[in-house]
Amino acid sequence: MRLWDGTEIIKPIVDRGISQWSVMAEDLDQESATLIARVEEALATTPWGTGAEGNAFYNAHFRDDGPNQMLTQCAQLAKEIIDAGDRVRQSVDNTLQTDADMTAQFRAMWPGQG
């Protein structure tokens, strides 16, 4: 499909790129899950201790939900990266279908014109 401004959408190339994106995103999601679990395990051991210094570290480190918020955001970001490929694929498919529909309407209205 070639748009009016010269942009061209070549479906096989788009599909190949989105497939590569999906593989990368799945790998990222799996690796993120592994790393998040490792950090959670490390935090669960409370290596800062129970003394005054440990309590001061804990309070500073976990202020505003500290690492827990970061881990939650990391997991959410990985999911959004996976979803982006599907959203792009759907957008491209919708664009191509709209173009095909418009072309069919044009040809029906003005036979022999294109």
N, C-alpha and C positions, 0 to 999 in steps of 0.2 A: 504494500500500500504506500503510495506517495502522496503526502499531504500537500496542500496548496503552497506552503512555504518551502517546499523542496525536501522536507523531512521524509524519511522512508522507514517504515516499520517492516522488517523482514522476520516473519514469525519464527522460522527455524533458528535464527540467530538469537532472537529474544528468548526462546525456549531453552536453548543451550546455556545462555547466561544465567537464566533464572534457576536452571538445574544446578549449575555450579554454586550459585548463591545458597540454594537449599542444602547442599552437601556441607558447605562451610558452616551454615547456621546450625545444622544438626550437630556437627562436631563441636562447635562453640557451646551449645546447650549442654552436651554431655560433659565437656571439660569444665564448664562453669559449675555444674552440679557436683562434680567431684571436688573441685576446689572449695566450694561453699561448705560441703560436708567436712572437709579437712579443717577449715577455719573454725567451724562450729565445734568440732571435737576438741580443738586446741583451746578454745575459749571455755569449754565445759570443764577443763582441768583446773581452772582458776589459778594459773601460774603466778599471779600477783600476790597470793597469800592473804592472810587475815589480819596482819598487823596494821599499824597506822599508815605506813607507806603503801601497803597493798590496797587499803581502803581508799587512800587518796588517788592512787592510780586508777582503781576501778571507777571511782566517781568521775574522774576526768575522761577516761576512755569510753565510758558508756553514757556520757552526757548526751541528751537528745537521741537516745537509743543507738548512738555510735555505730559499732560494727554491725549490729542487727539490721539497722536501716540500710546500710551499704549492701549487705548480703541479700536482702529482699529486693532492692533495686537492681542488683546484678542479675538475679534470677528473672525478674520482670523484663529487663532489657534483652536478655537472651531470647525470651519468648517473642518479644516484639520484632527482633531481628528475623526470627523464623517466619513470623506472620507477614513481614514486609514482602518477601518473595511471592507469597500467595496473592497479596493485594496488587502487586505490580502485574502479575500474570493476568488477574481478573480485569485490571484496567486496560491492558493491551487487548485482551479478547473483546472487551466491550467496545473499545475504539475501532477495532477491525470490523466488528459486527455492525456498528453504527455506520461506518463508511460503506459497507456492502449494502446495507438497507437504503442509504441515501442514493447510492449509484443505481440500485434497482428502481427506486422511485423516479429518478431523473430519466432513466431509459424508458420507463412506462409513460411518463408525461411527454417526452420528446423522442419518439423512436427515431433511430438513425442518427442521433446527435452525439453518441459517445458510447 
